[in-house]
Amino acid sequence: MAHRIAEVVIDCSDPQLLAGFYLELLDGRPRQSRPEWATIWADPIILGFQRVPECKSVKNRCHLDFFCDDLEESAVRAERLGARRMGDVVIDPPGAFIVLQDPEGNEFCFVSGYPDDPDV
């Protein structure tokens, strides 16, 4: 039996806050919204945001990477939306990346220069 990813869900304190952040960051479309749950369509995936009672207390074991053409421009835009940089651009041939945190402290990266073909 084959399976496919239905959506990526991020545990958080404020689903509407994070859904709004990623909606703007990724030029997505809203799907569902209620106090404990929100989802957005961020082509080609659905991101879900689920309220949980505990606060984030450790480094993410999994994070999102977003391809972009310009790391600095993408980082500045994310900061305007409420993200924080976690360091400088890292050059890692054949590309580069920068790590940021969303408004609730979840890490994500912008990456550029890497092949986006999964067969490469």
DOKEVEX-158212 format. One record per residue: y negated, x, z of N, C-alpha, C in turn; residue in one letter. Coordinates in steps of 0.1 Angstrom, whole numbers. Example, Ala and Ser with C-alpha at 12.3 -4.5 7.8 and 13.67 -1.06 7.14 Angstrom:
2
<node><n_py>57</n_py><n_px>132</n_px><n_pz>78</n_pz><ca_py>45</ca_py><ca_px>123</ca_px><ca_pz>78</ca_pz><c_py>33</c_py><c_px>132</c_px><c_pz>78</c_pz><code>A</code></node>
<node><n_py>22</n_py><n_px>128</n_px><n_pz>71</n_pz><ca_py>11</ca_py><ca_px>137</ca_px><ca_pz>71</ca_pz><c_py>0</c_py><c_px>129</c_px><c_pz>79</c_pz><code>S</code></node>
***
This chain:
120
<node><n_py>12</n_py><n_px>8</n_px><n_pz>0</n_pz><ca_py>0</ca_py><ca_px>0</ca_px><ca_pz>0</ca_pz><c_py>-12</c_py><c_px>9</c_px><c_pz>0</c_pz><code>M</code></node>
<node><n_py>-21</n_py><n_px>7</n_px><n_pz>-9</n_pz><ca_py>-34</ca_py><ca_px>14</ca_px><ca_pz>-10</ca_pz><c_py>-45</c_py><c_px>8</c_px><c_pz>-1</c_pz><code>A</code></node>
<node><n_py>-53</n_py><n_px>16</n_px><n_pz>5</n_pz><ca_py>-64</ca_py><ca_px>11</ca_px><ca_pz>13</ca_pz><c_py>-77</c_py><c_px>17</c_px><c_pz>8</c_pz><code>H</code></node>
<node><n_py>-88</n_py><n_px>11</n_px><n_pz>10</n_pz><ca_py>-101</ca_py><ca_px>16</ca_px><ca_pz>7</ca_pz><c_py>-110</c_py><c_px>14</c_px><c_pz>19</c_pz><code>R</code></node>
<node><n_py>-120</n_py><n_px>22</n_px><n_pz>20</n_pz><ca_py>-130</ca_py><ca_px>20</ca_px><ca_pz>31</ca_pz><c_py>-138</c_py><c_px>8</c_px><c_pz>28</c_pz><code>I</code></node>
<node><n_py>-138</n_py><n_px>-1</n_px><n_pz>38</n_pz><ca_py>-146</ca_py><ca_px>-13</ca_px><ca_pz>38</ca_pz><c_py>-160</c_py><c_px>-11</c_px><c_pz>41</c_pz><code>A</code></node>
<node><n_py>-163</n_py><n_px>-3</n_px><n_pz>51</n_pz><ca_py>-177</ca_py><ca_px>0</ca_px><ca_pz>55</ca_pz><c_py>-176</c_py><c_px>11</c_px><c_pz>65</c_pz><code>E</code></node>
<node><n_py>-187</n_py><n_px>18</n_px><n_pz>67</n_pz><ca_py>-189</ca_py><ca_px>28</ca_px><ca_pz>78</ca_pz><c_py>-197</c_py><c_px>21</c_px><c_pz>88</c_pz><code>V</code></node>
<node><n_py>-192</n_py><n_px>22</n_px><n_pz>101</n_pz><ca_py>-198</ca_py><ca_px>15</ca_px><ca_pz>112</ca_pz><c_py>-204</c_py><c_px>25</c_px><c_pz>122</c_pz><code>V</code></node>
<node><n_py>-216</n_py><n_px>24</n_px><n_pz>126</n_pz><ca_py>-222</ca_py><ca_px>33</ca_px><ca_pz>135</ca_pz><c_py>-225</c_py><c_px>25</c_px><c_pz>148</c_pz><code>I</code></node>
<node><n_py>-219</n_py><n_px>30</n_px><n_pz>159</n_pz><ca_py>-222</ca_py><ca_px>24</ca_px><ca_pz>172</ca_pz><c_py>-236</c_py><c_px>28</c_px><c_pz>176</c_pz><code>D</code></node>
<node><n_py>-243</n_py><n_px>18</n_px><n_pz>183</n_pz><ca_py>-257</ca_py><ca_px>21</ca_px><ca_pz>186</ca_pz><c_py>-261</c_py><c_px>11</c_px><c_pz>197</c_pz><code>C</code></node>
<node><n_py>-273</n_py><n_px>13</n_px><n_pz>202</n_pz><ca_py>-279</ca_py><ca_px>4</ca_px><ca_pz>212</ca_pz><c_py>-287</c_py><c_px>-7</c_px><c_pz>205</c_pz><code>S</code></node>
<node><n_py>-293</n_py><n_px>-4</n_px><n_pz>194</n_pz><ca_py>-302</ca_py><ca_px>-14</ca_px><ca_pz>187</ca_pz><c_py>-298</c_py><c_px>-15</c_px><c_pz>172</c_pz><code>D</code></node>
<node><n_py>-289</n_py><n_px>-24</n_px><n_pz>169</n_pz><ca_py>-285</ca_py><ca_px>-25</ca_px><ca_pz>155</ca_pz><c_py>-296</c_py><c_px>-28</c_px><c_pz>145</c_pz><code>P</code></node>
<node><n_py>-306</n_py><n_px>-36</n_px><n_pz>149</n_pz><ca_py>-317</ca_py><ca_px>-39</ca_px><ca_pz>140</ca_pz><c_py>-325</c_py><c_px>-27</c_px><c_pz>137</c_pz><code>Q</code></node>
<node><n_py>-328</n_py><n_px>-19</n_px><n_pz>147</n_pz><ca_py>-336</ca_py><ca_px>-7</ca_px><ca_pz>146</ca_pz><c_py>-329</c_py><c_px>3</c_px><c_pz>136</c_pz><code>L</code></node>
<node><n_py>-316</n_py><n_px>5</n_px><n_pz>138</n_pz><ca_py>-309</ca_py><ca_px>15</ca_px><ca_pz>129</ca_pz><c_py>-307</c_py><c_px>9</c_px><c_pz>115</c_pz><code>L</code></node>
<node><n_py>-304</n_py><n_px>-4</n_px><n_pz>114</n_pz><ca_py>-302</ca_py><ca_px>-10</ca_px><ca_pz>101</ca_pz><c_py>-315</c_py><c_px>-9</c_px><c_pz>93</c_pz><code>A</code></node>
<node><n_py>-327</n_py><n_px>-11</n_px><n_pz>100</n_pz><ca_py>-340</ca_py><ca_px>-10</ca_px><ca_pz>94</ca_pz><c_py>-343</c_py><c_px>4</c_px><c_pz>89</c_pz><code>G</code></node>
<node><n_py>-339</n_py><n_px>14</n_px><n_pz>98</n_pz><ca_py>-341</ca_py><ca_px>28</ca_px><ca_pz>94</ca_pz><c_py>-333</c_py><c_px>32</c_px><c_pz>82</c_pz><code>F</code></node>
<node><n_py>-320</n_py><n_px>29</n_px><n_pz>82</n_pz><ca_py>-312</ca_py><ca_px>33</ca_px><ca_pz>70</ca_pz><c_py>-315</c_py><c_px>24</c_px><c_pz>58</c_pz><code>Y</code></node>
<node><n_py>-319</n_py><n_px>12</n_px><n_pz>60</n_pz><ca_py>-323</ca_py><ca_px>3</ca_px><ca_pz>49</ca_pz><c_py>-335</c_py><c_px>10</c_px><c_pz>41</c_pz><code>L</code></node>
<node><n_py>-345</n_py><n_px>14</n_px><n_pz>48</n_pz><ca_py>-356</ca_py><ca_px>21</ca_px><ca_pz>42</ca_pz><c_py>-353</c_py><c_px>35</c_px><c_pz>37</c_pz><code>E</code></node>
<node><n_py>-345</n_py><n_px>42</n_px><n_pz>44</n_pz><ca_py>-341</ca_py><ca_px>56</ca_px><ca_pz>40</ca_pz><c_py>-334</c_py><c_px>56</c_px><c_pz>27</c_pz><code>L</code></node>
<node><n_py>-325</n_py><n_px>46</n_px><n_pz>26</n_pz><ca_py>-315</ca_py><ca_px>46</ca_px><ca_pz>14</ca_pz><c_py>-319</c_py><c_px>36</c_px><c_pz>4</c_pz><code>L</code></node>
<node><n_py>-331</n_py><n_px>29</n_px><n_pz>5</n_pz><ca_py>-335</ca_py><ca_px>19</ca_px><ca_pz>-4</ca_pz><c_py>-323</c_py><c_px>8</c_px><c_pz>-5</c_pz><code>D</code></node>
<node><n_py>-318</n_py><n_px>4</n_px><n_pz>6</n_pz><ca_py>-307</ca_py><ca_px>-5</ca_px><ca_pz>6</ca_pz><c_py>-311</c_py><c_px>-20</c_px><c_pz>6</c_pz><code>G</code></node>
<node><n_py>-301</n_py><n_px>-28</n_px><n_pz>7</n_pz><ca_py>-303</ca_py><ca_px>-43</ca_px><ca_pz>8</ca_pz><c_py>-297</c_py><c_px>-48</c_px><c_pz>21</c_pz><code>R</code></node>
<node><n_py>-304</n_py><n_px>-57</n_px><n_pz>28</n_pz><ca_py>-298</ca_py><ca_px>-62</ca_px><ca_pz>40</ca_pz><c_py>-286</c_py><c_px>-71</c_px><c_pz>37</c_pz><code>P</code></node>
<node><n_py>-276</n_py><n_px>-72</n_px><n_pz>46</n_pz><ca_py>-264</ca_py><ca_px>-81</ca_px><ca_pz>44</ca_pz><c_py>-263</c_py><c_px>-91</c_px><c_pz>55</c_pz><code>R</code></node>
<node><n_py>-261</n_py><n_px>-86</n_px><n_pz>67</n_pz><ca_py>-260</ca_py><ca_px>-95</ca_px><ca_pz>79</ca_pz><c_py>-269</c_py><c_px>-90</c_px><c_pz>90</c_pz><code>Q</code></node>
<node><n_py>-273</n_py><n_px>-99</n_px><n_pz>98</n_pz><ca_py>-281</ca_py><ca_px>-94</ca_px><ca_pz>110</ca_pz><c_py>-280</c_py><c_px>-105</c_px><c_pz>121</c_pz><code>S</code></node>
<node><n_py>-275</n_py><n_px>-100</n_px><n_pz>132</n_pz><ca_py>-276</ca_py><ca_px>-108</ca_px><ca_pz>144</ca_pz><c_py>-277</c_py><c_px>-98</c_px><c_pz>156</c_pz><code>R</code></node>
<node><n_py>-280</n_py><n_px>-102</n_px><n_pz>168</n_pz><ca_py>-284</ca_py><ca_px>-92</ca_px><ca_pz>178</ca_pz><c_py>-274</c_py><c_px>-81</c_px><c_pz>180</c_pz><code>P</code></node>
<node><n_py>-261</n_py><n_px>-84</n_px><n_pz>179</n_pz><ca_py>-251</ca_py><ca_px>-73</ca_px><ca_pz>182</ca_pz><c_py>-246</c_py><c_px>-66</c_px><c_pz>170</c_pz><code>E</code></node>
<node><n_py>-250</n_py><n_px>-70</n_px><n_pz>158</n_pz><ca_py>-244</ca_py><ca_px>-65</ca_px><ca_pz>146</ca_pz><c_py>-253</c_py><c_px>-66</c_px><c_pz>134</c_pz><code>W</code></node>
<node><n_py>-254</n_py><n_px>-56</n_px><n_pz>126</n_pz><ca_py>-262</ca_py><ca_px>-57</ca_px><ca_pz>114</ca_pz><c_py>-255</c_py><c_px>-48</c_px><c_pz>103</c_pz><code>A</code></node>
<node><n_py>-256</n_py><n_px>-53</n_px><n_pz>90</n_pz><ca_py>-250</ca_py><ca_px>-45</ca_px><ca_pz>80</ca_pz><c_py>-260</c_py><c_px>-44</c_px><c_pz>68</c_pz><code>T</code></node>
<node><n_py>-260</n_py><n_px>-33</n_px><n_pz>61</n_pz><ca_py>-268</ca_py><ca_px>-31</ca_px><ca_pz>49</ca_pz><c_py>-259</c_py><c_px>-26</c_px><c_pz>37</c_pz><code>I</code></node>
<node><n_py>-263</n_py><n_px>-30</n_px><n_pz>25</n_pz><ca_py>-256</ca_py><ca_px>-25</ca_px><ca_pz>13</ca_pz><c_py>-264</c_py><c_px>-13</c_px><c_pz>9</c_pz><code>W</code></node>
<node><n_py>-258</n_py><n_px>-1</n_px><n_pz>10</n_pz><ca_py>-265</ca_py><ca_px>12</ca_px><ca_pz>5</ca_pz><c_py>-256</c_py><c_px>18</c_px><c_pz>-5</c_pz><code>A</code></node>
<node><n_py>-257</n_py><n_px>13</n_px><n_pz>-17</n_pz><ca_py>-248</ca_py><ca_px>16</ca_px><ca_pz>-29</ca_pz><c_py>-244</c_py><c_px>31</c_px><c_pz>-28</c_pz><code>D</code></node>
<node><n_py>-232</n_py><n_px>34</n_px><n_pz>-28</n_pz><ca_py>-220</ca_py><ca_px>25</ca_px><ca_pz>-31</ca_pz><c_py>-213</c_py><c_px>21</c_px><c_pz>-18</c_pz><code>P</code></node>
<node><n_py>-219</n_py><n_px>22</n_px><n_pz>-6</n_pz><ca_py>-212</ca_py><ca_px>18</ca_px><ca_pz>6</ca_pz><c_py>-219</c_py><c_px>7</c_px><c_pz>14</c_pz><code>I</code></node>
<node><n_py>-212</n_py><n_px>1</n_px><n_pz>23</n_pz><ca_py>-218</ca_py><ca_px>-8</ca_px><ca_pz>33</ca_pz><c_py>-219</c_py><c_px>0</c_px><c_pz>46</c_pz><code>I</code></node>
<node><n_py>-230</n_py><n_px>0</n_px><n_pz>52</n_pz><ca_py>-232</ca_py><ca_px>6</ca_px><ca_pz>66</ca_pz><c_py>-233</c_py><c_px>-6</c_px><c_pz>76</c_pz><code>L</code></node>
<node><n_py>-225</n_py><n_px>-5</n_px><n_pz>86</n_pz><ca_py>-226</ca_py><ca_px>-15</ca_px><ca_pz>97</ca_pz><c_py>-231</c_py><c_px>-8</c_px><c_pz>110</c_pz><code>G</code></node>
<node><n_py>-238</n_py><n_px>-16</n_px><n_pz>118</n_pz><ca_py>-244</ca_py><ca_px>-11</ca_px><ca_pz>130</ca_pz><c_py>-240</c_py><c_px>-21</c_px><c_pz>141</c_pz><code>F</code></node>
<node><n_py>-233</n_py><n_px>-15</n_px><n_pz>151</n_pz><ca_py>-226</ca_py><ca_px>-23</ca_px><ca_pz>161</ca_pz><c_py>-232</c_py><c_px>-20</c_px><c_pz>175</c_pz><code>Q</code></node>
<node><n_py>-237</n_py><n_px>-30</n_px><n_pz>182</n_pz><ca_py>-242</ca_py><ca_px>-27</ca_px><ca_pz>195</ca_pz><c_py>-230</c_py><c_px>-24</c_px><c_pz>205</c_pz><code>R</code></node>
<node><n_py>-232</n_py><n_px>-13</n_px><n_pz>212</n_pz><ca_py>-222</ca_py><ca_px>-9</ca_px><ca_pz>222</ca_pz><c_py>-230</c_py><c_px>-7</c_px><c_pz>235</c_pz><code>V</code></node>
<node><n_py>-223</n_py><n_px>-8</n_px><n_pz>247</n_pz><ca_py>-230</ca_py><ca_px>-7</ca_px><ca_pz>260</ca_pz><c_py>-233</c_py><c_px>7</c_px><c_pz>264</c_pz><code>P</code></node>
<node><n_py>-226</n_py><n_px>17</n_px><n_pz>259</n_pz><ca_py>-228</ca_py><ca_px>31</ca_px><ca_pz>264</ca_pz><c_py>-238</c_py><c_px>37</c_px><c_pz>254</c_pz><code>E</code></node>
<node><n_py>-246</n_py><n_px>47</n_px><n_pz>260</n_pz><ca_py>-255</ca_py><ca_px>55</ca_px><ca_pz>252</ca_pz><c_py>-248</c_py><c_px>67</c_px><c_pz>245</c_pz><code>C</code></node>
<node><n_py>-253</n_py><n_px>72</n_px><n_pz>235</n_pz><ca_py>-248</ca_py><ca_px>84</ca_px><ca_pz>228</ca_pz><c_py>-249</c_py><c_px>95</c_px><c_pz>238</c_pz><code>K</code></node>
<node><n_py>-238</n_py><n_px>103</n_px><n_pz>240</n_pz><ca_py>-238</ca_py><ca_px>113</ca_px><ca_pz>250</ca_pz><c_py>-232</c_py><c_px>127</c_px><c_pz>245</c_pz><code>S</code></node>
<node><n_py>-227</n_py><n_px>127</n_px><n_pz>233</n_pz><ca_py>-221</ca_py><ca_px>139</ca_px><ca_pz>227</ca_pz><c_py>-224</c_py><c_px>140</c_px><c_pz>213</c_pz><code>V</code></node>
<node><n_py>-222</n_py><n_px>152</n_px><n_pz>207</n_pz><ca_py>-224</ca_py><ca_px>154</ca_px><ca_pz>193</ca_pz><c_py>-215</c_py><c_px>145</c_px><c_pz>185</c_pz><code>K</code></node>
<node><n_py>-220</n_py><n_px>140</n_px><n_pz>174</n_pz><ca_py>-211</ca_py><ca_px>132</ca_px><ca_pz>165</ca_pz><c_py>-199</c_py><c_px>139</c_px><c_pz>161</c_pz><code>N</code></node>
<node><n_py>-187</n_py><n_px>133</n_px><n_pz>160</n_pz><ca_py>-175</ca_py><ca_px>138</ca_px><ca_pz>155</ca_pz><c_py>-174</c_py><c_px>136</c_px><c_pz>140</c_pz><code>R</code></node>
<node><n_py>-183</n_py><n_px>127</n_px><n_pz>135</n_pz><ca_py>-183</ca_py><ca_px>123</ca_px><ca_pz>121</ca_pz><c_py>-198</c_py><c_px>120</c_px><c_pz>118</c_pz><code>C</code></node>
<node><n_py>-202</n_py><n_px>124</n_px><n_pz>106</n_pz><ca_py>-216</ca_py><ca_px>121</ca_px><ca_pz>102</ca_pz><c_py>-217</c_py><c_px>118</c_px><c_pz>87</c_pz><code>H</code></node>
<node><n_py>-229</n_py><n_px>113</n_px><n_pz>83</n_pz><ca_py>-231</ca_py><ca_px>109</ca_px><ca_pz>70</ca_pz><c_py>-238</c_py><c_px>120</c_px><c_pz>63</c_pz><code>L</code></node>
<node><n_py>-235</n_py><n_px>123</n_px><n_pz>50</n_pz><ca_py>-242</ca_py><ca_px>132</ca_px><ca_pz>41</ca_pz><c_py>-248</c_py><c_px>124</c_px><c_pz>30</c_pz><code>D</code></node>
<node><n_py>-260</n_py><n_px>127</n_px><n_pz>26</n_pz><ca_py>-267</ca_py><ca_px>120</ca_px><ca_pz>15</ca_pz><c_py>-271</c_py><c_px>130</c_px><c_pz>5</c_pz><code>F</code></node>
<node><n_py>-267</n_py><n_px>128</n_px><n_pz>-7</n_pz><ca_py>-272</ca_py><ca_px>137</ca_px><ca_pz>-18</ca_pz><c_py>-287</c_py><c_px>134</c_px><c_pz>-20</c_pz><code>F</code></node>
<node><n_py>-294</n_py><n_px>145</n_px><n_pz>-24</n_pz><ca_py>-308</ca_py><ca_px>143</ca_px><ca_pz>-27</ca_pz><c_py>-312</c_py><c_px>154</c_px><c_pz>-37</c_pz><code>C</code></node>
<node><n_py>-324</n_py><n_px>152</n_px><n_pz>-44</n_pz><ca_py>-329</ca_py><ca_px>162</ca_px><ca_pz>-53</ca_pz><c_py>-338</c_py><c_px>172</c_px><c_pz>-46</c_pz><code>D</code></node>
<node><n_py>-345</n_py><n_px>168</n_px><n_pz>-35</n_pz><ca_py>-355</ca_py><ca_px>176</ca_px><ca_pz>-28</ca_pz><c_py>-353</c_py><c_px>175</c_px><c_pz>-13</c_pz><code>D</code></node>
<node><n_py>-347</n_py><n_px>185</n_px><n_pz>-7</n_pz><ca_py>-344</ca_py><ca_px>185</ca_px><ca_pz>7</ca_pz><c_py>-357</c_py><c_px>182</c_px><c_pz>16</c_pz><code>L</code></node>
<node><n_py>-367</n_py><n_px>190</n_px><n_pz>13</n_pz><ca_py>-380</ca_py><ca_px>189</ca_px><ca_pz>21</ca_pz><c_py>-386</c_py><c_px>175</c_px><c_pz>19</c_pz><code>E</code></node>
<node><n_py>-387</n_py><n_px>170</n_px><n_pz>7</n_pz><ca_py>-393</ca_py><ca_px>157</ca_px><ca_pz>5</ca_pz><c_py>-384</c_py><c_px>146</c_px><c_pz>12</c_pz><code>E</code></node>
<node><n_py>-371</n_py><n_px>147</n_px><n_pz>12</n_pz><ca_py>-362</ca_py><ca_px>137</ca_px><ca_pz>18</ca_pz><c_py>-364</c_py><c_px>138</c_px><c_pz>34</c_pz><code>S</code></node>
<node><n_py>-364</n_py><n_px>150</n_px><n_pz>39</n_pz><ca_py>-366</ca_py><ca_px>152</ca_px><ca_pz>53</ca_pz><c_py>-379</c_py><c_px>147</c_px><c_pz>58</c_pz><code>A</code></node>
<node><n_py>-390</n_py><n_px>149</n_px><n_pz>51</n_pz><ca_py>-403</ca_py><ca_px>144</ca_px><ca_pz>55</ca_pz><c_py>-403</c_py><c_px>129</c_px><c_pz>55</c_pz><code>V</code></node>
<node><n_py>-397</n_py><n_px>123</n_px><n_pz>45</n_pz><ca_py>-397</ca_py><ca_px>108</ca_px><ca_pz>44</ca_pz><c_py>-389</c_py><c_px>103</c_px><c_pz>56</c_pz><code>R</code></node>
<node><n_py>-377</n_py><n_px>109</n_px><n_pz>59</n_pz><ca_py>-369</ca_py><ca_px>105</ca_px><ca_pz>70</ca_pz><c_py>-377</c_py><c_px>106</c_px><c_pz>83</c_pz><code>A</code></node>
<node><n_py>-384</n_py><n_px>117</n_px><n_pz>85</n_pz><ca_py>-392</ca_py><ca_px>119</ca_px><ca_pz>97</ca_pz><c_py>-403</c_py><c_px>108</c_px><c_pz>99</c_pz><code>E</code></node>
<node><n_py>-409</n_py><n_px>104</n_px><n_pz>88</n_pz><ca_py>-419</ca_py><ca_px>93</ca_px><ca_pz>88</ca_pz><c_py>-412</c_py><c_px>80</c_px><c_pz>93</c_pz><code>R</code></node>
<node><n_py>-399</n_py><n_px>78</n_px><n_pz>90</n_pz><ca_py>-392</ca_py><ca_px>66</ca_px><ca_pz>94</ca_pz><c_py>-386</c_py><c_px>67</c_px><c_pz>108</c_pz><code>L</code></node>
<node><n_py>-387</n_py><n_px>79</n_px><n_pz>114</n_pz><ca_py>-383</ca_py><ca_px>80</ca_px><ca_pz>128</ca_pz><c_py>-372</c_py><c_px>90</c_px><c_pz>131</c_pz><code>G</code></node>
<node><n_py>-368</n_py><n_px>98</n_px><n_pz>120</n_pz><ca_py>-358</ca_py><ca_px>108</ca_px><ca_pz>122</ca_pz><c_py>-364</c_py><c_px>121</c_px><c_pz>128</c_pz><code>A</code></node>
<node><n_py>-355</n_py><n_px>130</n_px><n_pz>133</n_pz><ca_py>-359</ca_py><ca_px>143</ca_px><ca_pz>138</ca_pz><c_py>-351</c_py><c_px>154</c_px><c_pz>132</c_pz><code>R</code></node>
<node><n_py>-357</n_py><n_px>165</n_px><n_pz>128</n_pz><ca_py>-350</ca_py><ca_px>176</ca_px><ca_pz>122</ca_pz><c_py>-342</c_py><c_px>183</c_px><c_pz>134</c_pz><code>R</code></node>
<node><n_py>-331</n_py><n_px>188</n_px><n_pz>130</n_pz><ca_py>-323</ca_py><ca_px>196</ca_px><ca_pz>140</ca_pz><c_py>-323</c_py><c_px>211</c_px><c_pz>136</c_pz><code>M</code></node>
<node><n_py>-330</n_py><n_px>215</n_px><n_pz>127</n_pz><ca_py>-331</ca_py><ca_px>229</ca_px><ca_pz>123</ca_pz><c_py>-337</c_py><c_px>230</c_px><c_pz>109</c_pz><code>G</code></node>
<node><n_py>-336</n_py><n_px>242</n_px><n_pz>104</n_pz><ca_py>-341</ca_py><ca_px>245</ca_px><ca_pz>90</ca_pz><c_py>-331</c_py><c_px>242</c_px><c_pz>80</c_pz><code>D</code></node>
<node><n_py>-335</n_py><n_px>243</n_px><n_pz>67</n_pz><ca_py>-326</ca_py><ca_px>242</ca_px><ca_pz>56</ca_pz><c_py>-316</c_py><c_px>253</c_px><c_pz>57</c_pz><code>V</code></node>
<node><n_py>-303</n_py><n_px>250</n_px><n_pz>55</n_pz><ca_py>-292</ca_py><ca_px>260</ca_px><ca_pz>54</ca_pz><c_py>-288</c_py><c_px>262</c_px><c_pz>40</c_pz><code>V</code></node>
<node><n_py>-288</n_py><n_px>274</n_px><n_pz>35</n_pz><ca_py>-284</ca_py><ca_px>277</ca_px><ca_pz>22</ca_pz><c_py>-269</c_py><c_px>280</c_px><c_pz>23</c_pz><code>I</code></node>
<node><n_py>-261</n_py><n_px>273</n_px><n_pz>15</n_pz><ca_py>-246</ca_py><ca_px>274</ca_px><ca_pz>16</ca_pz><c_py>-241</c_py><c_px>272</c_px><c_pz>2</c_pz><code>D</code></node>
<node><n_py>-241</n_py><n_px>283</n_px><n_pz>-6</n_pz><ca_py>-238</ca_py><ca_px>282</ca_px><ca_pz>-20</ca_pz><c_py>-225</c_py><c_px>274</c_px><c_pz>-22</c_pz><code>P</code></node>
<node><n_py>-225</n_py><n_px>265</n_px><n_pz>-32</n_pz><ca_py>-234</ca_py><ca_px>263</ca_px><ca_pz>-43</ca_pz><c_py>-246</c_py><c_px>254</c_px><c_pz>-40</c_pz><code>P</code></node>
<node><n_py>-250</n_py><n_px>251</n_px><n_pz>-28</n_pz><ca_py>-261</ca_py><ca_px>242</ca_px><ca_pz>-25</ca_pz><c_py>-267</c_py><c_px>245</c_px><c_pz>-12</c_pz><code>G</code></node>
<node><n_py>-273</n_py><n_px>235</n_px><n_pz>-6</n_pz><ca_py>-281</ca_py><ca_px>236</ca_px><ca_pz>6</ca_pz><c_py>-280</c_py><c_px>223</c_px><c_pz>14</c_pz><code>A</code></node>
<node><n_py>-283</n_py><n_px>223</n_px><n_pz>27</n_pz><ca_py>-284</ca_py><ca_px>211</ca_px><ca_pz>35</ca_pz><c_py>-293</c_py><c_px>213</c_px><c_pz>46</c_pz><code>F</code></node>
<node><n_py>-297</n_py><n_px>201</n_px><n_pz>52</n_pz><ca_py>-306</ca_py><ca_px>201</ca_px><ca_pz>64</ca_pz><c_py>-300</c_py><c_px>190</c_px><c_pz>73</c_pz><code>I</code></node>
<node><n_py>-299</n_py><n_px>192</n_px><n_pz>86</n_pz><ca_py>-294</ca_py><ca_px>183</ca_px><ca_pz>95</ca_pz><c_py>-306</c_py><c_px>176</c_px><c_pz>102</c_pz><code>V</code></node>
<node><n_py>-305</n_py><n_px>163</n_px><n_pz>103</n_pz><ca_py>-314</ca_py><ca_px>155</ca_px><ca_pz>111</ca_pz><c_py>-307</c_py><c_px>145</c_px><c_pz>120</c_pz><code>L</code></node>
<node><n_py>-315</n_py><n_px>139</n_px><n_pz>129</n_pz><ca_py>-310</ca_py><ca_px>128</ca_px><ca_pz>137</ca_pz><c_py>-317</c_py><c_px>115</c_px><c_pz>134</c_pz><code>Q</code></node>
<node><n_py>-310</n_py><n_px>104</n_px><n_pz>134</n_pz><ca_py>-317</ca_py><ca_px>91</ca_px><ca_pz>132</ca_pz><c_py>-324</c_py><c_px>87</c_px><c_pz>145</c_pz><code>D</code></node>
<node><n_py>-331</n_py><n_px>76</n_px><n_pz>146</n_pz><ca_py>-338</ca_py><ca_px>72</ca_px><ca_pz>158</ca_pz><c_py>-330</c_py><c_px>71</c_px><c_pz>171</c_pz><code>P</code></node>
<node><n_py>-316</n_py><n_px>70</n_px><n_pz>170</n_pz><ca_py>-308</ca_py><ca_px>69</ca_px><ca_pz>182</ca_pz><c_py>-300</c_py><c_px>82</c_px><c_pz>184</c_pz><code>E</code></node>
<node><n_py>-303</n_py><n_px>93</n_px><n_pz>176</n_pz><ca_py>-297</ca_py><ca_px>106</ca_px><ca_pz>179</ca_pz><c_py>-284</c_py><c_px>109</c_px><c_pz>171</c_pz><code>G</code></node>
<node><n_py>-281</n_py><n_px>100</n_px><n_pz>162</n_pz><ca_py>-269</ca_py><ca_px>102</ca_px><ca_pz>153</ca_pz><c_py>-272</c_py><c_px>112</c_px><c_pz>142</c_pz><code>N</code></node>
<node><n_py>-264</n_py><n_px>123</n_px><n_pz>141</n_pz><ca_py>-267</ca_py><ca_px>133</ca_px><ca_pz>131</ca_pz><c_py>-264</c_py><c_px>128</c_px><c_pz>117</c_pz><code>E</code></node>
<node><n_py>-271</n_py><n_px>132</n_px><n_pz>107</n_pz><ca_py>-268</ca_py><ca_px>130</ca_px><ca_pz>93</ca_pz><c_py>-275</c_py><c_px>142</c_px><c_pz>85</c_pz><code>F</code></node>
<node><n_py>-270</n_py><n_px>144</n_px><n_pz>73</n_pz><ca_py>-275</ca_py><ca_px>155</ca_px><ca_pz>65</ca_pz><c_py>-280</c_py><c_px>150</c_px><c_pz>52</c_pz><code>C</code></node>
<node><n_py>-290</n_py><n_px>157</n_px><n_pz>47</n_pz><ca_py>-293</ca_py><ca_px>157</ca_px><ca_pz>33</ca_pz><c_py>-288</c_py><c_px>169</c_px><c_pz>26</c_pz><code>F</code></node>
<node><n_py>-281</n_py><n_px>168</n_px><n_pz>15</n_pz><ca_py>-275</ca_py><ca_px>179</ca_px><ca_pz>8</ca_pz><c_py>-280</c_py><c_px>179</c_px><c_pz>-7</c_pz><code>V</code></node>
<node><n_py>-281</n_py><n_px>191</n_px><n_pz>-12</n_pz><ca_py>-285</ca_py><ca_px>192</ca_px><ca_pz>-26</ca_pz><c_py>-278</c_py><c_px>204</c_px><c_pz>-32</c_pz><code>S</code></node>
<node><n_py>-276</n_py><n_px>203</n_px><n_pz>-45</n_pz><ca_py>-270</ca_py><ca_px>214</ca_px><ca_pz>-53</ca_pz><c_py>-255</c_py><c_px>214</c_px><c_pz>-52</c_pz><code>G</code></node>
<node><n_py>-248</n_py><n_px>206</n_px><n_pz>-45</n_pz><ca_py>-234</ca_py><ca_px>205</ca_px><ca_pz>-44</ca_pz><c_py>-229</c_py><c_px>196</c_px><c_pz>-56</c_pz><code>Y</code></node>
<node><n_py>-218</n_py><n_px>199</n_px><n_pz>-61</n_pz><ca_py>-212</ca_py><ca_px>190</ca_px><ca_pz>-72</ca_pz><c_py>-209</c_py><c_px>177</c_px><c_pz>-65</c_pz><code>P</code></node>
<node><n_py>-212</n_py><n_px>166</n_px><n_pz>-72</n_pz><ca_py>-208</ca_py><ca_px>153</ca_px><ca_pz>-66</ca_pz><c_py>-196</c_py><c_px>147</c_px><c_pz>-73</c_pz><code>D</code></node>
<node><n_py>-189</n_py><n_px>155</n_px><n_pz>-81</n_pz><ca_py>-176</ca_py><ca_px>151</ca_px><ca_pz>-87</ca_pz><c_py>-165</c_py><c_px>155</c_px><c_pz>-77</c_pz><code>D</code></node>
<node><n_py>-158</n_py><n_px>145</n_px><n_pz>-72</n_pz><ca_py>-147</ca_py><ca_px>148</ca_px><ca_pz>-62</ca_pz><c_py>-136</c_py><c_px>157</c_px><c_pz>-67</c_pz><code>P</code></node>
<node><n_py>-135</n_py><n_px>158</n_px><n_pz>-81</n_pz><ca_py>-124</ca_py><ca_px>166</ca_px><ca_pz>-86</ca_pz><c_py>-128</c_py><c_px>181</c_px><c_pz>-88</c_pz><code>D</code></node>
<node><n_py>-141</n_py><n_px>184</n_px><n_pz>-84</n_pz><ca_py>-145</ca_py><ca_px>198</ca_px><ca_pz>-86</ca_pz><c_py>-141</c_py><c_px>206</c_px><c_pz>-74</c_pz><code>V</code></node>
***
